[in-house]
Amino acid sequence: MSSSTWTPRAVSSEADHWRGIVWRAVEAQYTAATMKLVDSATEQDLLEALLDGAKPEWPQDTLRLDFLLATPFRYPPRAGGSRFRAEADPGVFYGAGSVRTACAELGYWRWRFLRDAPELERLEPVAHTAFRSQIDTRAVDLRVPPFDRDRDAWGHPSDYRRCQDFAAQCRQTDLGAIVYASVRDPEPGWCIALLRAGAFARPRPLTGNQTWWLAVNADEVVWRRRQQSLVVDMRRWQNQAEGSR
C-alpha cells in the first residue's frame, strides 16, 4: 500500500504504543529582545502581555502545557506548510531523538533563511535552548514495514505533499505521533511529529536544558556549547535550495 492509498483504518492497524524522550531546539532570545525596550520588570510584563494579546489564541488542548511544548500548536506554518502539516492543518510539535539531530534540523531552516536574504552574508551567533520532552502516545514508525516502502516520499527534501496527505489520514484516527528518519541530519537520526498536544506524558519539559549558540554562513551551520561543537556542511543542499525558491 503506497502513501497515496493509506486509509485511517489501515494506518491505525499498524500503530503501536510509543513512549520515549525527544529533543527540540528553539531560539532563546525572546525575553532578551523585550528587555531592551523597557526600563523595569513591570514594564516588560506589560509589553509581553500586549504582544501576546495580538497573537493567535492558545488551542484549548494546550492550556495545561508549558509554553515550550504548546507554542508549535499555536502558530500557522510557513508558506507551503511543513513536512507533516499542510497550511490549513492544526499545529505539529517536531522533536528529534538526539540534540545533534534537533540542531541539524533547525540549522537547515536558519541556513535557508540566510539563503533567502541576499543582503546578509552570515547570521551571527544566537543563543538557543535545547530541551527534552517525554512522549506517551500511539504512533506509527515510517522507518519500518510496511511504511518503509515509501521512504522516498517520507524523505523528499522539498516536496511534502505525500507526507501531509499521510498525516491527514493519521489525524482521523487516535494516533498522536509519526516517527520518521531525519532528512537534514547528515548522520543517521530520527525525528517525531506530534499531531496532538495530548501526546505529551508530562505538561512540562524535563530538567536539563542546554544552551547552544548557532552561527550560520553560506556553507555551513555551526553549533557550539562549552567545549562541544556541531558543524553541518550545507553545500549538499545548495542545488536543492536553488531549485525550490
N, C-alpha and C positions, 0 to 999 in steps of 0.2 A: 504494500500500500504506500503510495507516494504522499508527500505533504499536501498535495492539492486535493487528495481524496480522503483525508482523515476526517472522521466524524467525531462529535463529542463522545458518543458511546465507545467508539474504538479507542480513542485517546484514554478515556477513563479506565478501560480494561487493562491498559498497560502501565497504569500508575502504581506507585508504591509509596509507603510511608518514608519520608526523608527527614532526618534530623542531623544538624551539624552547625558549624560555626563558619561564618563568612566575613570577609573584609570588604570595606568600602573606603575610598579616599575622597575627601571633599576639601574645597578651599576654606582656609581658616581666617579670612580677612574681614568678614562682615562686621564684627564688633569693632575692630580697629578702625574701619572706614568711618563708622558713625562717630567714634570718639573724636576724630579730627574736626568735626563740625560743631561741637558743643563745648561748654565750659564746666559742666558738672554731671554727676551721675544721674541726677533728676532730669536734667535736660536731655540726656541720652535716652533714658527710659521713655520720655515723651516723644522724642523723634522716632524711636524704633516702633512705638505704638502707632504713630501716624503712618509710617511707612507700611507697617503690617496691615493697616486698615485698607490700604489701596491694593492689596494683593488678593488672589482668589481665596475663597473660603476654604477652611480645612475640611476635607471629607469626614463625615461622621465616624467612619470606622477607624480614623487615625487619631481621634481625640485622646485616646489613652496612651499614645506613643510619644516618646521623646522626639523633639523636632528633627534630630538627625535621621531617625527612622521614618518619620512621617513626611518630610519635605518632598521626596520624589513623587508622592501621590497627590501633591497639591498643585503642581505647575504643569502647563501643557508642554509637550515635547518640542524640539526644534522642527523646522520645516521638513516634511517627509517622515517624521516620526523617528523612532529608534528601532533596534533590531526586533523586539517583540512588542512594540507599541506603535500602532498607527496614530495619525494626528488626532483622531476623534476618540481614541481609546482612553480608559481610565489609566491612572498612574502605574508605573512599574519601578520597583526598587531593584537596581542591579548591584550584585555583590560578586566576590571572587573568592577562590579557595586559598589565596595567599596574598600577602602585601605586594609581592612582586607583580602578580597578575593584576591586582587592582590598580597599581600605579601605571602599568603598561597600558591598560585600557583607558584610564583618564588622560595619560600623557598623549595618547594619539589624538584626542579631541582638542587638547591645548595646542598641539602642533598644527592641526587643521585650522584652528583659529588664526594662528600666525600666518599660515599659507594664504588665508583669505583676507589678510590685512597687509597689502603690499607696502604700506608706509612704515611697517615695523620690520626691523632686522632680527630682533630676538625678543623673548619675554624674560625679563629679569627674575631672579629667584623670588618665589612667593610661597609662604607657609601653607601647608596642607595638613589636615588631620586624617590619619588612618585609624579606623575604629572597627571593632568586631561586634557582630550580632549573632544571636542564637536563633536558629530556624527550626520549626517543628510543623510539618505540613505534608500533604500528599503532593507528589511531584512526578514528572516524567524526566528521564535522562536521555538526551538526544545522542549521547556517545555510544549507546548500546543498542542491540537489536530490539525491536525492528526499526527503530528510528535512524540508526546509523546509515541505512541505505540512502538517506537524503543528506548526507554530510555536506555535500557541495552546496546545497541550498542553505543549510544552517550556518555555514561558514563563509558565505559570499561576502566579500569585503565592502560592498556598497549597495547591493540590491536586497532590501529587507522584506519584499512583498510576501514571499512564501513563509518566512518566519512570522510575519504579522498575521497572515491568514491562519497559520497553525495556532498562534496564541489566541485568536478569536474563537477557535474551536475549544481550546482549553478553558476559556472563560465561561463557557456554557456547562462546565462540569464543576465539581467541588475541588479541583486542583488548585493548589496555592503557588506552585513554582515550576519553572522549567530549568533544568540543568543542561549545560552545553559547553563545548570546548571553546576556550578563549580564541578569538580571532586576532587580537592585537599583540598578545604576548609572544615574543619570538621563541620562548621555551614552552614546553608542554604545560598547560594550565587549564583550569576550568572556571566557568562563571555560573551564576544563577540569576534568573529573572523572577522576582516575586510579583505575582499578579494580584495578590490580596494582602491588605495590611494585617489580616489575621494570621498570616503565616509566621509571624514572629513568636518565638516561645517566651520572650521577655519584652516588656514595654520600653526598656532602655538598653543602650549598648553595654557590652561587658566592660569591665575595667581593663586598663592597659592601653589607652590611646597612645598613638605615636605621632610625633610631629616630623614631617618631611618637607624639604624645600625643593621646589620644582623650578628648573630653568629650561628654556626651550630655544633652540636655534633651527636653522633651515635643515640641518642634517640629523639632529638627534634631540632627545629629551633626556635630561639629567636630573635624577632624584638623589638627594643627599640627606643623611641623618647621622649626626655624630661621626663615627668612623665608617659608616656604611654608605655605599653608593650603588645606584642602579642606572645604567646608561642603556638607552634603547636607540638603535640605529634606525632612523626613519627613512633612509634613502630607498628602501624597498617599497615604500608606499607612494613615492613621488609620482610615478606614472599613473597610478590609480587615482590619486588626488587630482591630477590634471584632468583626467577623463570624466570625473564626477562633478566638476564645477558647473 
